[in-house]
Amino acid sequence: MNSCGVNIPHILNKFVHNNDEIQNIIEEYYFSVWYYLLDCNINTIKSYICDIKDSKYVNNLIYILPNNQCFARLDSCSSKPINPYKSYDEIYQSLQCCDRTRNNCYNQKLIIRHWLYNLGEEFRCFIHDNNLRAISTLSNNVKKLVLQHLEKIKETVKQIIFLCDYNDCTIDFCFYNDELLLIEINTPVYLCATSGKFDLDVVSDYEILLGDYIPDIINYPVIK
């Protein structure tokens, strides 16, 4: 489980043909590409897109945020911080010390986001060929919430697909104060996004996530 296309060459090669194409596709899913398309239309975390070299601006921004603290990430990913940041220096040190982010500190935007306490557990939606194929949850409690709010999730996914023009992608949500909250949009599962409780090496899971769309046979979205 929790597989992705970049680790399974025979799957990746069905959708992507060379390294340049991989990088071009990844850049289409950068935070700074999709955020402003959705900010006023989808319930998501208030965020600010910054030049990573502009330490003065970032520190001034943090100063006016609630509790003078923030979450921070790069365009492509975060360093998975446990605690909020309170200064530019904390952010930069964290990004430099993390294998996920170190090599991208010089060529991507810095994203500053409000820090929200008590976020619910995330769940991941898998979209392929414009259709919501599956949802991977972390626990039975989250699965129950997903089932209770499934129509709202479907509606929101359709809005995101329309606004961002992403035929293929993965979308992470959670429930915060009983509202559906968009966390982020990621690359398709045949690229870098991981498959959660699904396994791309299992034929039935692959067909659900990336096979032909057959709603007469498969009851989409499949929820695990």
C-alpha positions as CSV (number, residue, x, y, z in Angstrom):
1,M,0.0,0.0,0.0
2,N,0.9,3.7,-0.2
3,S,2.6,3.2,-3.6
4,C,3.1,5.8,-6.3
5,G,4.0,5.8,-10.0
6,V,7.6,7.1,-9.6
7,N,8.4,4.0,-7.7
8,I,6.8,1.6,-10.2
9,P,8.4,2.3,-13.6
10,H,6.0,0.1,-15.7
11,I,3.1,2.3,-14.4
12,L,4.8,5.6,-14.6
13,N,5.9,4.9,-18.2
14,K,2.2,4.4,-19.3
15,F,1.5,8.0,-18.5
16,V,4.9,9.9,-18.7
17,H,7.6,9.4,-21.3
18,N,10.7,11.2,-20.1
19,N,12.2,13.1,-17.1
20,D,11.6,16.5,-18.7
21,E,7.9,15.6,-18.9
22,I,7.9,14.5,-15.3
23,Q,9.2,17.8,-14.1
24,N,6.8,19.8,-16.3
25,I,3.8,17.9,-15.0
26,I,5.0,18.3,-11.4
27,E,5.2,22.1,-11.9
28,E,1.6,22.2,-13.0
29,Y,0.6,21.1,-9.5
30,Y,2.7,23.7,-7.6
31,F,0.8,25.4,-4.8
32,S,1.3,28.8,-6.5
33,V,-0.4,27.5,-9.6
34,W,-3.7,26.3,-8.1
35,Y,-4.1,28.4,-4.9
36,Y,-5.3,31.6,-6.4
37,L,-7.7,29.8,-8.7
38,L,-9.5,28.4,-5.6
39,D,-9.0,30.9,-2.8
40,C,-12.3,32.6,-3.2
41,N,-14.3,29.6,-4.3
42,I,-13.2,26.6,-2.1
43,N,-12.9,26.5,1.7
44,T,-9.2,26.2,2.2
45,I,-6.5,27.5,4.6
46,K,-5.6,31.2,4.1
47,S,-2.2,31.3,2.5
48,Y,0.4,33.7,1.2
49,I,2.9,33.1,-1.7
50,C,6.3,34.7,-1.0
51,D,9.7,35.0,-2.5
52,I,11.8,32.6,-0.4
53,K,14.7,35.1,-0.3
54,D,12.5,37.9,1.2
55,S,13.1,37.3,4.9
56,K,11.9,40.8,5.9
57,Y,8.6,40.3,4.2
58,V,8.1,36.9,5.7
59,N,8.9,38.1,9.2
60,N,6.5,41.0,8.8
61,L,3.8,38.7,7.6
62,I,4.2,36.3,10.5
63,Y,4.0,39.2,12.9
64,I,0.4,40.0,11.7
65,L,-0.8,36.4,11.6
66,P,-2.8,35.0,14.5
67,N,-0.5,34.3,17.5
68,N,2.4,35.4,15.4
69,Q,2.9,31.9,14.0
70,C,2.4,30.0,10.8
71,F,2.8,26.8,8.8
72,A,5.2,27.0,5.9
73,R,6.0,24.9,2.9
74,L,7.5,25.1,-0.6
75,D,5.6,25.1,-3.8
76,S,5.9,21.3,-4.2
77,C,6.0,20.0,-0.6
78,S,6.7,20.7,3.1
79,S,9.2,19.5,5.6
80,K,6.3,18.0,7.7
81,P,6.6,20.4,10.7
82,I,5.0,19.3,14.0
83,N,5.0,22.8,15.5
84,P,4.2,26.2,14.1
85,Y,7.0,28.5,12.9
86,K,7.5,32.0,14.4
87,S,10.3,33.4,12.2
88,Y,11.8,33.2,8.8
89,D,15.0,31.7,10.2
90,E,13.0,28.8,11.7
91,I,11.4,28.2,8.4
92,Y,14.5,28.3,6.4
93,Q,16.4,26.0,8.8
94,S,13.6,23.5,8.7
95,L,13.5,23.4,4.9
96,Q,17.3,23.1,4.7
97,C,17.4,20.2,7.1
98,C,14.8,18.1,5.4
99,D,15.5,15.8,2.6
100,R,12.1,16.5,1.0
101,T,12.7,20.2,0.7
102,R,16.5,20.9,0.8
103,N,17.2,20.8,-2.9
104,N,14.2,23.1,-3.8
105,C,14.9,26.0,-1.5
106,Y,16.4,28.1,-4.3
107,N,14.0,27.6,-7.1
108,Q,10.5,27.5,-5.6
109,K,8.1,29.9,-3.9
110,L,7.7,29.9,-0.1
111,I,4.1,29.4,1.0
112,I,3.0,30.9,4.4
113,R,-0.3,29.5,5.7
114,H,-2.3,30.1,8.8
115,W,-1.6,27.6,11.5
116,L,-4.8,25.8,12.5
117,Y,-5.0,23.8,15.7
118,N,-7.0,20.6,16.0
119,L,-7.3,19.9,12.3
120,G,-9.1,16.6,11.6
121,E,-7.4,13.7,10.1
122,E,-6.7,14.1,6.4
123,F,-8.2,11.9,3.7
124,R,-7.1,11.7,0.0
125,C,-9.3,11.8,-3.1
126,F,-8.1,10.2,-6.3
127,I,-9.2,11.8,-9.6
128,H,-8.4,10.3,-13.0
129,D,-9.9,11.3,-16.4
130,N,-12.1,13.9,-14.6
131,N,-13.7,11.4,-12.3
132,L,-13.5,10.9,-8.6
133,R,-12.3,7.3,-8.5
134,A,-11.6,6.6,-4.8
135,I,-11.0,8.0,-1.3
136,S,-8.4,6.8,1.1
137,T,-9.0,7.4,4.8
138,L,-6.8,7.1,7.8
139,S,-9.3,5.6,10.3
140,N,-12.8,4.3,10.7
141,N,-13.9,7.6,12.2
142,V,-12.7,9.5,9.2
143,K,-14.4,7.0,6.9
144,K,-17.7,7.6,8.7
145,L,-17.4,11.3,8.2
146,V,-16.6,10.8,4.5
147,L,-19.6,8.7,4.0
148,Q,-21.8,11.2,5.9
149,H,-20.5,14.1,3.7
150,L,-19.9,12.2,0.5
151,E,-22.2,14.4,-1.7
152,K,-20.4,17.6,-0.5
153,I,-17.1,16.0,-1.2
154,K,-18.2,15.0,-4.7
155,E,-19.5,18.5,-5.4
156,T,-16.3,20.2,-4.1
157,V,-14.1,17.8,-6.2
158,K,-16.1,18.8,-9.3
159,Q,-15.6,22.5,-8.5
160,I,-11.8,22.0,-8.1
161,I,-11.5,20.0,-11.3
162,F,-13.4,22.7,-13.2
163,L,-11.5,25.7,-11.7
164,C,-8.0,24.2,-12.0
165,D,-8.6,22.1,-15.2
166,Y,-6.9,19.1,-13.6
167,N,-8.0,15.9,-15.4
168,D,-5.8,13.8,-13.1
169,C,-4.8,14.7,-9.5
170,T,-5.0,13.8,-5.9
171,I,-6.7,16.1,-3.4
172,D,-6.3,16.1,0.3
173,F,-9.1,17.3,2.6
174,C,-10.0,17.2,6.3
175,F,-12.9,18.3,8.4
176,Y,-12.3,21.4,10.5
177,N,-15.0,22.8,12.7
178,D,-17.4,20.4,11.0
179,E,-16.6,21.9,7.6
180,L,-14.9,20.3,4.7
181,L,-11.5,21.9,4.3
182,L,-9.1,21.7,1.3
183,I,-5.5,21.0,2.5
184,E,-3.7,20.7,-0.9
185,I,-3.8,19.4,-4.4
186,N,-1.1,17.0,-5.5
187,T,0.1,15.3,-8.7
188,P,-1.7,12.2,-10.0
189,V,-1.0,8.9,-8.3
190,Y,0.8,7.7,-11.4
191,L,3.4,10.3,-10.6
192,C,4.4,11.4,-7.1
193,A,1.3,11.2,-4.9
194,T,1.0,8.1,-2.8
195,S,-2.0,5.8,-2.9
196,G,-2.9,5.5,0.8
197,K,-4.8,2.3,1.5
198,F,-4.8,1.4,-2.2
199,D,-1.8,-0.4,-3.8
200,L,-0.9,0.2,-7.4
201,D,0.7,-3.2,-7.6
202,V,-2.6,-4.9,-6.9
203,V,-4.5,-5.2,-10.2
204,S,-8.0,-4.4,-8.7
205,D,-6.7,-1.3,-7.0
206,Y,-4.9,-0.1,-10.1
207,E,-8.1,-0.6,-12.1
208,I,-10.1,1.5,-9.6
209,L,-7.6,4.4,-9.6
210,L,-6.3,4.4,-13.2
211,G,-8.2,1.9,-15.3
212,D,-11.2,2.4,-17.5
213,Y,-14.1,4.3,-15.9
214,I,-16.9,1.7,-15.5
215,P,-19.6,3.0,-13.2
216,D,-22.0,0.2,-14.2
217,I,-19.6,-2.2,-12.6
218,I,-17.7,-0.2,-9.9
219,N,-19.5,1.9,-7.4
220,Y,-17.3,5.1,-7.4
221,P,-15.8,6.5,-5.4
222,V,-14.4,3.4,-3.7
223,I,-13.7,4.2,-0.1
224,K,-11.1,2.5,2.0
